[in-house]
Each structure stands twice: as C-alpha cells, then as structure tokens.
Amino acid sequence: TEISNELPYTKYFEYFGPDFTLHPDVSTKIENQNTKQYLDQIKQSVIENLRVIPNSPSVQMQQVPPDMLSMEIAAEPDPDERVTQAEQDARIEHPSEFYEGGKDS
C-alpha cells in the first residue's frame, strides 16, 4: 500500500515546511557551502581543545567474578518472629551500655 503524501495538521506540522508534505522534494534543498578547508580547520580546533582538557585516570575493564553475581542480599528478619535464646546470647553489647538486660529502664 502506498502512503499518502498529505499530512494531517498536528503540533509537528511546521517541521515539514515549506511544502508540508510527507515526502519533500530534496532536490530543492540548500547545498552544502562548507569548504573542505573550513571543515578541516574546525576539526583541528576540536582536536586541539580535546588535547588541552585534562584526562581522568583510566580504569581497567575486567570480568565480574561469577560468585559475585550470585550473592544473595541478606533478608531482614521478620519483625513478627521471636528471637531465639541462642540469637539473644550471640549479641554482643557495647561496653558503654549502662543498663542490664535488653530493656532500658
């Protein structure tokens, strides 16, 4: 099927000017007036500017070890579950704690 050359009016209608068709006539476009010398001058200027910019230290690329990809994130304990006596005994209190037991009274 062939697509119509006419465009419906949309907010992008102005982008298809001056003839406002889907398939514009490209032979009437403005020709490139940039000379080879001008483009070489711009290219040289860009290269010189890039040369002056301080570079950042490079980082070596390397493969990620397979065991790092499979590491599981430790799940937080369920707040509704009770802590066993063994888990309570395994907790170490900082020596600067001034209270006895697990409650601050």
Salt bridges, closest charged atoms under 4 A:
ASP40 OD1 - LYS36 NZ 3.82
GLU48 OE2 - ARG51 NH1 2.84
